[in-house]
Amino acid sequence: MTNWPVDATTRSVALAVLRHGPISRADVARLLGLSSGSLTRITKPLIESGVIKQGPPSVLEIGRPPLPLRVVDESASFLGVKIVPGHAWVVRTGLAGEVHHASELDLDTTTLESTAQGLAEMVRDAQGLAAVGVCLPASVEPDGVLHATRMLRWPGGGNLSRRLRELTGVDCAAANDIDGLTLYQHWFGAGRGLTHFAVVTFGLGVGCGAVVDDQLLLGRQGAAGILGRLWLPDGRIFGDVLSFDAVAQAASDLVGRPLTFDEALTTAAAKPAVADAQRAMGWLVRGAAIAFAPESILITGEGIQLLQGSLDVVREVLTHDWREDLRFPELVLAPLDFHDYARGAAVAAIRQRFTSPA
């Protein structure tokens, strides 16, 4: 990408416009503690280089309305990739996170090196990228060091983003898949404009990501938010109760014959097993509410049909013995597309481009 802002103040202005735009100059100045003169000086080259643009003014304004600033999506291109063993979901986005192309393909993820080589081929084919982001089922430190990679069946950690930069010369960001999804939702989705926000997912497994004080929570070794390994009041582990396989097995044991997850949801005799899992979901959301004190919790994942479109059970468990002087978080239920994880990877790359020196 040409004409990328180099100094930290200019990048902070562009980032504020990205995250809060369309936004007036006065509001940007107030957010960043800048004078109007300084902001005019900073925004001029950003406009001239095509990173941001002005207007049109809001039709609701009267008199001489200000011309709001917004980021030009087409000014840069990013690749986002979500990987699981043997497969990848891929999106190409602009600077404002809008998806221009989406696909999925098989990928050799046998080792970190085979994964990096496959990703490098994608990057070379894409051309003209400002940066690439990768989301994967592992704990990821801010510098890209990986931990807990057993879902990928890799024997050790390593640094996938650094290896991909070595192979392609393109800047690369890596993130845990739930963290990437949370970042995307915080910047462009259900959590946009919030400073405290959480995402809870369940389906193939259980995941949780959180934004606290407007920052994505990573923790030591990138391992914050692993609520799936916590336990219900009766001692069972969330991850052992709420996965597809766990719900199907509990339902099968109850009716005395094998059931799939989808069959469990529609089999009358399996209703107690489904109800048990629904209450477990409530306890998981309650754990996120207590741990992170979010304004809103997005409940999503491949398995949300377990709740059958209703949050009544979740709300019942959440409000049980709640502290009377604390506000309840808003609950949002939404379906998940695996390309949303890839979009999260792209947003991780966009964030790194804004927060790292060019």
C-alpha positions as CSV (number, residue, x, y, z in Angstrom):
1,M,0.0,0.0,0.0
2,T,1.3,3.4,-0.9
3,N,1.1,6.6,1.2
4,W,0.5,4.7,4.4
5,P,0.7,7.1,7.4
6,V,4.0,6.5,9.2
7,D,3.8,8.6,12.4
8,A,1.8,7.3,15.3
9,T,-0.5,10.4,15.6
10,T,-1.5,10.3,11.9
11,R,-2.2,6.6,12.2
12,S,-4.3,7.2,15.4
13,V,-6.4,9.7,13.5
14,A,-7.0,7.3,10.6
15,L,-7.8,4.5,13.1
16,A,-10.3,6.8,14.9
17,V,-12.1,7.5,11.6
18,L,-12.1,3.8,10.7
19,R,-13.6,2.8,14.0
20,H,-16.1,5.6,14.6
21,G,-16.7,7.0,11.1
22,P,-18.6,8.7,9.6
23,I,-17.3,11.1,12.2
24,S,-16.9,14.9,12.3
25,R,-13.4,16.5,12.7
26,A,-14.6,18.0,16.0
27,D,-15.4,14.5,17.4
28,V,-12.1,13.1,16.2
29,A,-10.3,15.9,17.9
30,R,-12.2,15.3,21.1
31,L,-11.5,11.6,21.0
32,L,-7.8,12.1,20.6
33,G,-7.3,15.3,22.5
34,L,-6.1,17.2,19.5
35,S,-6.6,20.9,18.5
36,S,-8.7,21.6,15.5
37,G,-5.6,23.1,13.8
38,S,-3.6,20.0,14.4
39,L,-6.3,17.7,13.1
40,T,-6.7,19.8,9.9
41,R,-3.0,19.5,9.3
42,I,-3.0,15.7,9.9
43,T,-6.1,14.9,7.9
44,K,-5.0,16.9,4.8
45,P,-2.4,14.3,3.6
46,L,-4.7,11.4,4.6
47,I,-7.4,12.9,2.3
48,E,-4.9,13.7,-0.5
49,S,-3.5,10.1,-0.4
50,G,-7.0,8.6,-0.5
51,V,-7.0,6.9,2.9
52,I,-10.0,8.9,4.2
53,K,-12.6,11.1,2.5
54,Q,-15.1,13.8,3.4
55,G,-18.9,13.9,3.4
56,P,-21.5,14.0,2.3
57,P,-23.1,15.8,5.4
58,S,-25.9,14.2,7.3
59,V,-29.3,15.1,6.0
60,L,-30.4,15.5,9.7
61,E,-28.1,18.5,10.2
62,I,-29.3,22.0,9.9
63,G,-27.5,25.2,9.0
64,R,-24.0,24.5,7.7
65,P,-23.4,20.9,8.7
66,P,-19.8,19.5,9.1
67,L,-18.5,17.1,6.4
68,P,-18.0,13.8,8.2
69,L,-14.8,11.8,7.6
70,R,-14.8,8.1,6.7
71,V,-12.1,5.6,5.6
72,V,-11.9,4.7,1.9
73,D,-12.4,1.0,1.8
74,E,-10.7,0.6,-1.6
75,S,-7.5,2.4,-0.5
76,A,-6.0,-0.9,0.8
77,S,-6.5,-4.7,0.4
78,F,-6.2,-7.3,3.1
79,L,-6.4,-11.1,3.1
80,G,-8.0,-12.9,6.0
81,V,-7.7,-16.7,6.5
82,K,-9.4,-19.0,9.1
83,I,-7.7,-22.4,9.2
84,V,-8.7,-25.7,10.7
85,P,-7.0,-29.1,10.1
86,G,-6.9,-29.5,6.4
87,H,-9.1,-26.6,5.4
88,A,-9.2,-22.8,5.1
89,W,-11.9,-20.1,4.7
90,V,-10.6,-17.0,2.9
91,V,-11.8,-13.4,2.5
92,R,-10.3,-10.4,0.8
93,T,-11.4,-7.1,2.3
94,G,-10.8,-3.4,2.0
95,L,-9.5,-1.1,4.6
96,A,-12.9,-0.6,6.1
97,G,-13.4,-4.4,6.5
98,E,-15.8,-4.8,3.7
99,V,-15.6,-8.3,2.1
100,H,-14.8,-8.1,-1.7
101,H,-14.3,-11.9,-2.2
102,A,-14.8,-15.1,-0.2
103,S,-13.8,-18.6,-0.8
104,E,-12.8,-21.9,0.9
105,L,-10.2,-24.5,0.0
106,D,-8.3,-27.5,1.2
107,L,-5.0,-26.6,2.8
108,D,-2.1,-28.8,4.0
109,T,-1.9,-28.0,7.7
110,T,0.1,-31.1,8.6
111,T,2.9,-28.8,10.1
112,L,3.4,-25.2,10.7
113,E,5.8,-25.1,7.7
114,S,3.3,-26.8,5.3
115,T,0.7,-24.3,6.5
116,A,3.0,-21.3,5.9
117,Q,3.9,-22.6,2.5
118,G,0.2,-23.0,1.5
119,L,-0.6,-19.5,2.9
120,A,2.3,-18.0,1.0
121,E,1.0,-19.3,-2.2
122,M,-2.4,-17.6,-1.5
123,V,-0.6,-14.3,-0.7
124,R,1.4,-14.5,-3.9
125,D,-1.7,-15.2,-6.0
126,A,-3.7,-12.4,-4.3
127,Q,-1.1,-9.6,-5.1
128,G,-1.3,-6.0,-4.0
129,L,-2.0,-6.8,-0.3
130,A,-1.3,-4.4,2.5
131,A,-1.2,-7.3,5.0
132,V,-2.6,-10.7,5.7
133,G,-4.2,-12.1,8.8
134,V,-4.6,-15.7,10.0
135,C,-7.0,-17.0,12.6
136,L,-6.4,-20.5,14.0
137,P,-7.5,-22.7,17.0
138,A,-4.5,-21.9,19.3
139,S,-3.5,-19.3,21.8
140,V,-1.5,-16.5,20.1
141,E,0.7,-14.0,21.8
142,P,0.8,-10.4,20.3
143,D,4.1,-11.1,18.5
144,G,2.6,-14.2,16.9
145,V,4.1,-16.9,19.1
146,L,1.7,-19.9,19.2
147,H,0.7,-22.1,22.2
148,A,-1.8,-24.9,22.6
149,T,-1.7,-26.0,19.0
150,R,-2.9,-29.6,19.6
151,M,-6.2,-29.0,17.6
152,L,-4.0,-28.5,14.6
153,R,-1.9,-31.6,15.7
154,W,1.3,-29.6,15.6
155,P,3.9,-30.9,18.0
156,G,5.0,-27.4,19.2
157,G,4.2,-23.7,19.0
158,G,6.3,-21.7,16.6
159,N,5.5,-18.4,15.0
160,L,3.3,-18.7,11.9
161,S,3.0,-15.0,11.2
162,R,6.8,-14.5,11.3
163,R,7.3,-17.4,8.9
164,L,4.7,-16.1,6.5
165,R,6.4,-12.7,6.5
166,E,9.7,-14.4,5.7
167,L,8.2,-16.3,2.8
168,T,6.2,-13.4,1.2
169,G,7.6,-10.1,2.5
170,V,4.0,-9.1,3.4
171,D,3.1,-8.0,6.9
172,C,1.1,-10.7,8.7
173,A,-0.9,-10.9,11.9
174,A,-2.0,-14.1,13.7
175,A,-4.8,-14.4,16.2
176,N,-6.8,-17.0,18.0
177,D,-10.0,-17.6,16.0
178,I,-12.4,-16.5,18.7
179,D,-10.3,-13.4,19.4
180,G,-10.3,-12.5,15.7
181,L,-14.1,-13.0,15.6
182,T,-14.5,-10.8,18.7
183,L,-12.2,-8.1,17.1
184,Y,-14.3,-8.1,13.9
185,Q,-17.6,-7.8,15.9
186,H,-16.1,-5.1,18.1
187,W,-15.0,-2.9,15.2
188,F,-17.6,-3.6,12.6
189,G,-20.4,-5.8,14.0
190,A,-22.6,-6.2,17.1
191,G,-20.0,-4.6,19.4
192,R,-19.2,-1.5,17.4
193,G,-19.1,1.6,19.6
194,L,-18.9,-0.5,22.9
195,T,-16.0,-0.4,25.2
196,H,-17.0,-3.6,27.1
197,F,-18.1,-6.5,24.9
198,A,-18.0,-10.3,24.9
199,V,-18.6,-13.1,22.3
200,V,-19.6,-16.6,23.4
201,T,-19.6,-19.4,20.8
202,F,-20.5,-23.1,20.9
203,G,-20.8,-25.9,18.4
204,L,-17.7,-27.9,17.5
205,G,-16.3,-26.5,20.8
206,V,-16.8,-23.7,23.2
207,G,-15.1,-20.3,22.9
208,C,-15.2,-16.9,24.5
209,G,-13.6,-13.6,23.5
210,A,-13.8,-10.3,25.4
211,V,-13.1,-6.6,25.0
212,V,-12.4,-4.8,28.3
213,D,-11.8,-1.0,28.3
214,D,-11.9,-1.0,24.5
215,Q,-9.1,-3.4,24.3
216,L,-9.2,-7.0,23.1
217,L,-8.3,-9.2,26.1
218,L,-5.4,-11.6,25.4
219,G,-3.8,-12.5,28.8
220,R,-0.5,-14.2,29.3
221,Q,0.5,-16.4,26.3
222,G,-2.7,-15.2,24.6
223,A,-4.7,-17.6,26.8
224,A,-7.4,-15.3,28.3
225,G,-11.0,-16.2,27.9
226,I,-10.8,-20.0,27.8
227,L,-14.1,-20.4,29.6
228,G,-14.8,-23.7,27.9
229,R,-12.5,-25.4,30.4
230,L,-14.4,-24.0,33.4
231,W,-17.1,-26.0,35.1
232,L,-20.8,-25.9,35.8
233,P,-22.2,-25.8,39.4
234,D,-22.4,-29.6,39.3
235,G,-18.7,-30.0,38.3
236,R,-19.1,-30.8,34.6
237,I,-16.8,-29.0,32.2
238,F,-18.6,-26.6,29.8
239,G,-16.7,-28.0,26.8
240,D,-17.7,-31.5,27.7
241,V,-21.4,-30.5,27.8
242,L,-22.0,-28.0,25.0
243,S,-20.2,-29.4,21.9
244,F,-22.0,-31.0,19.1
245,D,-20.7,-34.4,20.1
246,A,-21.6,-33.9,23.8
247,V,-25.2,-32.9,23.1
248,A,-25.7,-35.7,20.6
249,Q,-24.2,-38.3,23.1
250,A,-26.3,-37.1,26.0
251,A,-29.4,-37.3,23.8
252,S,-28.4,-40.8,22.5
253,D,-27.9,-42.1,26.0
254,L,-31.3,-40.8,27.0
255,V,-33.3,-42.4,24.1
256,G,-31.2,-45.5,23.8
257,R,-30.2,-45.1,20.2
258,P,-27.6,-43.0,18.3
259,L,-28.7,-39.5,17.4
260,T,-27.0,-36.7,15.6
261,F,-27.0,-33.2,17.1
262,D,-29.8,-32.1,14.7
263,E,-31.8,-35.2,15.5
264,A,-31.4,-34.5,19.2
265,L,-33.1,-31.1,18.8
266,T,-36.2,-32.6,17.1
267,T,-36.6,-35.8,19.1
268,A,-39.2,-35.5,21.8
269,A,-37.7,-38.1,24.1
270,A,-34.3,-36.2,24.0
271,K,-35.9,-33.0,25.3
272,P,-34.4,-33.3,28.8
273,A,-30.9,-33.6,27.4
274,V,-31.4,-30.5,25.2
275,A,-32.9,-28.6,28.1
276,D,-29.8,-29.5,30.2
277,A,-27.5,-28.2,27.5
278,Q,-29.6,-25.0,27.2
279,R,-29.2,-24.3,30.9
280,A,-25.5,-25.0,30.6
281,M,-25.3,-22.4,27.9
282,G,-27.0,-20.0,30.4
283,W,-24.3,-20.7,33.0
284,L,-21.6,-20.2,30.4
285,V,-23.0,-16.8,29.4
286,R,-23.3,-16.0,33.1
287,G,-19.6,-16.8,33.6
288,A,-18.7,-14.4,30.8
289,A,-20.9,-11.7,32.3
290,I,-19.2,-12.0,35.7
291,A,-15.7,-12.3,34.4
292,F,-15.7,-9.4,31.9
293,A,-18.7,-7.2,32.9
294,P,-19.6,-6.5,29.3
295,E,-22.3,-4.1,28.1
296,S,-23.3,-6.7,25.5
297,I,-22.7,-10.4,24.9
298,L,-23.0,-11.8,21.4
299,I,-24.0,-15.5,21.5
300,T,-23.1,-17.3,18.2
301,G,-21.5,-20.4,16.8
302,E,-22.4,-23.4,14.7
303,G,-24.5,-24.8,17.6
304,I,-26.8,-21.9,18.4
305,Q,-29.8,-23.7,17.0
306,L,-29.7,-25.5,20.4
307,L,-31.4,-22.3,21.8
308,Q,-34.1,-22.6,19.1
309,G,-34.1,-18.9,18.6
310,S,-34.9,-18.0,22.2
311,L,-32.8,-16.6,25.0
312,D,-35.3,-17.2,27.8
313,V,-33.3,-20.0,29.4
314,V,-30.1,-18.0,29.2
315,R,-31.7,-14.9,30.7
316,E,-33.2,-17.1,33.5
317,V,-29.8,-18.5,34.5
318,L,-28.1,-15.2,34.1
319,T,-30.4,-13.3,36.4
320,H,-30.3,-16.0,39.1
321,D,-29.1,-14.4,42.3
322,W,-27.7,-11.4,40.4
323,R,-26.2,-8.5,42.3
324,E,-29.1,-6.0,42.5
325,D,-26.9,-2.9,41.9
326,L,-25.2,-4.3,38.7
327,R,-26.7,-3.9,35.2
328,F,-27.4,-7.0,33.1
329,P,-25.6,-7.2,29.8
330,E,-27.6,-7.0,26.6
331,L,-27.8,-10.4,25.0
332,V,-27.6,-10.8,21.2
333,L,-28.2,-14.1,19.4
334,A,-26.8,-14.3,15.8
335,P,-25.9,-17.1,13.3
336,L,-22.3,-17.7,12.4
337,D,-20.6,-18.1,9.0
338,F,-17.1,-19.5,9.1
339,H,-16.1,-16.7,6.8
340,D,-16.8,-14.4,9.8
341,Y,-13.7,-15.9,11.4
342,A,-11.7,-15.1,8.2
343,R,-13.1,-11.6,8.3
344,G,-11.8,-11.4,11.9
345,A,-8.4,-12.5,10.6
346,A,-8.5,-9.6,8.1
347,V,-9.4,-7.1,10.8
348,A,-6.5,-8.4,12.9
349,A,-4.3,-7.5,9.9
350,I,-5.9,-4.1,9.6
351,R,-5.4,-3.4,13.3
352,Q,-1.7,-4.4,13.1
353,R,-1.2,-2.2,10.1
354,F,-2.6,0.8,12.1
355,T,-0.7,0.0,15.4
356,S,2.7,-1.1,14.0
357,P,5.2,1.2,12.4
358,A,5.1,1.1,8.6
